[in-house]
Amino acid sequence: MRTIIYKFGALAGALYIANAMAHIPFPLDQLALNAPVPVNLWDPNGTLLLRKGEVILDERHRGRLQMHLPVVDEEEYRAWTYRYTTALDRMVRNNQRLEAIAGVERPMGVDTVAAPSEASAVEVWPDLHDTLATLLHQGASAHDFMDRLAAIERRIVAITRSRVDDSLFVLVQLLQDVRVGYSATHALLCAVLLRLVAPQCGLDEAQTVAAQRAALTMNIGMSHLHDALARQAAPLTPAQRDQIRAHPGVGMDWLQQLGVSDGAWLTAVRDHHETPTGAGYPAGRRDVGTLAQLLRLADTYVARLGPRVHRPGLPSPHAAREAYLGPDGQPSALGAAFVKALGAYIPGSHVRLVNGEMGVVVRRGRRSHTPLVMALVGRRGLPLGEPALRDTSEAALEVQRGLGAHEVKVRVPASRLLARL
């Protein structure tokens, strides 16, 4: 089986194949027009023709794509057809009539059933990033928005059910690369954080779902600008400031146009920059609901962790401390719940140990300040030949302080680190 490795580069290179990727021709006539494409389509030279989730607009568009001899990754094609072959097998075993078997259609859409071997967080999250980025960038013109978002949600629920810390690790590492599309990474990480924090805050299932959906879509009104600002060294222009202030309301309006009717979801998006002190925007509201406050906490926490071209990201405990304090600078109950769920050192962040080693957090610990760490740099400042697992609950291996990602020059593929756990 091929090895998929997360690389610390642009998302187009965030997944690369250790050995040559196997491609097979893809029959475009199997795809319906104006329906989300279920696989990434490439030309034989490795140029992306159509991203998963995008659509073939008309027959002329299909013909132009066909001229490039589209191919697809063999394993991705196999996963797409898994539902189809499973349905055929089930009907044969149940002695269904040949006419019924012949009428089984190939599965369409991007929410394919995974093959029996469960995908890892290293595989799932970059793929989800691509899918969500496409949806957010399409904005108010997105086709089948609710169905596509629901497919993303189901995959988030599935992967976080068993691989929460792996998921945090991969997403925080994605966040730390300014070449990766920032807006989708930000949204996915916020959604996972809110799923973790929800039980601490007493949210019921409906509220948790609304919070997750709001996290995924809160910046739909400025997704392109969100990406650009992460790479912009110059000060904000007046037009950019206006777009930033307007994006909560714009986002709510677009979501309503796209079919969202859940008041809790829409209100959280509208108010996620408001504060109970009235110092927020765009309206300076004081009656800010719990979901909007949690969304603002996640939003600002992730923004502080993430680097920009003009400044590095904050060490994890600094971002946690800021989340713990409310808008008035005093400890808040929601902030305390937030930090309790995440710990001081989120997986994917970097630390220095008291023994002089530097490494990356791979698991939250039993206590907030005792994560599991993979040491990458030895006490003399040289890279270790092999990453070494350190339990920081041991006195000799305690965390001395958090580090920004820029302070640790060694990078090891996520798949290699997580495989050692």
N, C-alpha and C positions, 0 to 999 in steps of 0.2 A: 504493500500500500504506500502511496506517496506520502512524503512528510511535508506538512504545511508549517511554515515557520513565520512568525511575526517579525518583521524587520522594522527598525526604527527610522522610517523614512516616509515619503509621501505615500498616501494610501494606495495609489496605483502600484506602489512597490511594497505596500504593507504586508501583502501576502506574496511570497514567492515559493517556487517549487524547488526543492533541493535537487531532484533529478528532473529530466526534461518532462514537461507537461504533455500528456497524451491528448491530442485533439482529434475529433471526428467531424465529418461534414454534418451540417444541420439542415434538415428539410424545412425551409421557411413556409412551405404550403401547409404545414401542420399548425401554424399559428394563426389565430383569428386577428382580424384588423381591430385596432383601437382597444385591445386587451393587453394588460401588462405582460411583457415578455418574461418568461419564467427562468431564463438563463442569460448569462453574459455572452454576446455574440462577438466573435473576433474574425479578422481576416487571417489568412495563413501566415502572415508576417508578424502577428501579435498585436496588431492595431485594434483597439476596441471599436466595434461598429455600433453596437447598441447595448446599453447597460440594462441589467435586470431591472424590471419595473417600468421601463419606458415602453412605448407602444409603436407599432407599425401603423402609420397614419392611413395609407391607402395602397392601392395596387402599384402605383408608380413608385412609392417608397419601397415596397417589397421588391420590385424589380431592380431598383438601384442597389439595394443590399445584396440581392442575388448575384449581381455582377462582381461583387468582391469575394465570392466563393466562401460564404460564412461557415465558420467552424465553431465548435463548442468543446469545452473541457469534458473529457469522457466521463469522469466521475460525476460532474454536475448533471450531464445528460442522464446518467444512470439514476441519480436521485430523482430527477423530474419524472422519469418513466416508471418509477417504483410503484406508484399508486396504480398505474395502468396495468402492469403485469400482475400485481397483487389481486386486482379486481378480476382479471381473467382467470387466474388460478382458482380464486374462490368460486367463481361461477362453474368452472369445469368440475371441481370437486363436489359441487352441489347438483351436478347433473342438469344444469340449465340447458334450454334449447339452443341450438346453434345460431338461430336468428337473434336471440337475446345476447349471446356472446359477441356476435359480429357487431352489435349495436353499441358496444362499450366504446366511449370516446376517450381519446388521450386526455390526461389532466391538463387543464390550462391554469394560468395565474401563477403568482410567485410564491404562494404558500404551499410548497410541496411537502409531502410526507417524507421524513428523513429515512434513509436506508437504515437497516438494523444497527449498524455500528454508529454509536452516538458521536456527533461532532463535538469537538472540543471548543472551549471558549476562544482559543486562538484562531479557530476557523470561523466561528459564528459571528463574533463582534465586528470584524472588518467588513464582512458581508452585510450585516445589518446596517453598518455605517453607510455603505454605498446605497442601500435601498432607501434609508431614511433621508439621506442627503438629496437624492433625486426627488423624493416626495416634497421636501421642504422647499427646494429650489423652484419647483413647479408652482408652488403657492396656490393662489386662488384658481389657477387653471388646471390643477391636477385632476386627472380622470380617476374615477373609482376610489376617491380619497379614503372613505370610511373602511372599505374592504382592505385596502392596502395597509392602512394603519393598524387594523385589527390583526392582520397577518404578522406585522412587526411585533405587536404586543404579545401574541401567542408565543413567538420565539423567545422573547425576553422572559416571559414567565417560565418557559421550559428550561432555559439555560440557567436562570437564577435559582430554580428549585433545588439544584444539586451542586452548582458551581459558582456560588456567590463570590468568594474571594478570588477565584480565577478570573471572574468577570470584572471585578473591580481592578485587578492587576492589569488586564489587557486594556481596559478603557483609560485608566490613568496613564499608562504608557503611551497610548494614542494621543491623549491630551497634551502630552509633553513634547510632541513633535509639531512645530508651528507650520510645517508644510502640509499636514493633514487637514482636510476641511474641518474647521473648528466647530461650526454650528451643530452639525450632527453628533460629533463626539460629546459636546457639551450636553445636548439633549438626552442622549442615551445614558450618560453617567448620572445626570440629575434624576432620570426615571428610575434607575437602579437604587440610588440613594433613598428616594422617597418610598420605594417598596420596603427597604430595610427599616426606615424610620417610622413608617405608618403604625406598626404594633405598639411602639413606645409611646405614641401620641394618642392611642385609643381610637384610631380610625377604623371604621367598619369596611367591609369589602367594597361597597359602592364608592365610598370616599377614597379608598386606596386606588381604585381603577381611575376615578376622576383625576386624582393627583398625578398618576403616571401619565395619563393622556395629556394633561396640561403641561407636564415636563417635556414631553416629546414635541409639543407644538407651540410652546410659549413664545418662541422667537421666529415663527413662520413669517411674521410681518417684516422681518429684516434679515432673513437667512443669508442672502448674498453679502450684505454689508457685514454681518456677523463674521463671516469667513474672512472678508477683506481686512477688517480691523485687527484681527490677530496677526496679520502680516504687515500692518501699516506702522511705520516709524513716525510719520508726521502727525502733528496735532489734529484733532477733529476739525472738520470744516463746519461752518454754520448749517449747511444742508444735511450733513451727517448727524449733527446734534438734533436737528428737527426730526429726522427719520427715527432716531433712537427714542426720542420722547413720544413719538406717535405710535411706535410699533405695538404696544399692548392693545390699543384700540383697533389698529389695523388688523392685528392677528385675530382678535375676537370677531371682527366683521367678516374676515375671510373664512374663518372656521364655520360661521353660520351659513355663508354661501355654499360651503362644501358639504353641508348636511348635518352639522353638529347642533344638537338641541339640548344637550345636558347643561343645565344652568350652573352647576358646580364647576364643571370643566371650563365653561366660558368665563365665569366670574374670576376664577383663579388666574386665567391668562390675562384678563383685563387688569387685574390688581396686583400682579406679581412684582411690581416695582413700587407699590404703595406701602406705607408704614403706619402703625397705629399713632405715631407722633404727628402725622400729617406732613412729614418732610419728603414724602415720595412723589412719584409722578405716574401718570400725566395729570391727575386731577387733585392730588393732595388729599385723598380720602383718609379718614381716620378709622372708619368702620371696616377694617380689613379682616376677612375671614381666616380661619385656621389654615385652609388649603393654600390660600395665597401667601400667607406668612411662611409656611413650609417651603413653598415653591421659591420664594425670595431667598430663604436660607440656602437651599440647594444651589440656586443660581449663583449667589455671591461666593459660596464655598468653592464651587468648581471654577469660577472665574479667577479666584485668587490662586488656586493650584496651578492653573494653566499659564504657561509663559506667553509673552508677546515678543515681537521683534525688539521693542524698546525696553523690555524689562523681563527678568526671569520670574518663574512662578515661585510662590511662597512655599517654604517647607510645610509639610502636612500639619504639624502641631500649631503653627502660626495660623493657618487657615481654620483649624478646629477652634482655636481660642476666639477668633473673630466671630465664628458661628455661634459660640456659646454666649456671647454678649449681644444683647438686644440693641435696637436702634438708639436707645438712650445710653448705651455704654454699660448697662447693668446686666448681670446674669439673667437669662430668660429660661422659662420652663421648656419652651420648644427647643431652644438652643441646647439645653442640657440633654434632652431626649435625643437630639441629633448627634451629639458627641458620644453619648452612651452607646448608640447603635453602631457608630463607625469606628470608635476608638480614636486615639490621638494620631495614629500612624496608619493611614489607609494603604492597603496593598497597591503596589506600583510606585509608592513614594520612596525616597531615599533617606538613609540615616548613617550616622557615625556611631560606632560602639565604643565603650570605655576602653577596650583593648586596642583601639586605634584603627580597626578595620572599618571600611565603608561598604555599604551594600544596599540592597533593595528589599523592601517589605514584601513578603509573599503571602502571609496569612495574618489576620487579626489574632491577637493573643487572648488568653483567658481574662486578662485585665487590660485596661485601655493602653497602658504604657509598656506592654510586654509582647510585642508582635514577634512572629517568626521572620527571620531575615536571611536572605542569601548574601553572604559576604562575597564581594567582587574584587575588592582592593585590600591588600594586606596592610599591616601596621606600618610598613616602610614605604607605603605609597605605590607599590608595584601591583599590577593585576595578578590575581591568583590564577594558578594553572587551571583549576576547576572551582566553580562556585561552591561555597561551603555553607551548609544550613546551620544557623545559629538560633538557639532558643534564648531570647533576651530576658526570660524570667530568671535565668541564672545570673548571680551577682557579677561574675567575671565577664559576662557578655551583655550587660545592660546597655540600653540606648543612651548615648551621651547627649545627642541632639539630632534634630531633623536637619536634612540637607535639601537644597534645591537640586533638581535634576542636573543642572549645569555644573554642579560641583563634583559630580561623579562621572568621569570621562569614559569609563568602561561600559560597554553595552553588550548584553548577551541575549540572544533570541529568546522570546518568551516561552516558546515551546520547549526549549532546552531547560530553562529554569523550572517550569512547572512540572516537567517530566521527572524531576528529581525529588518531588514531594511524595 
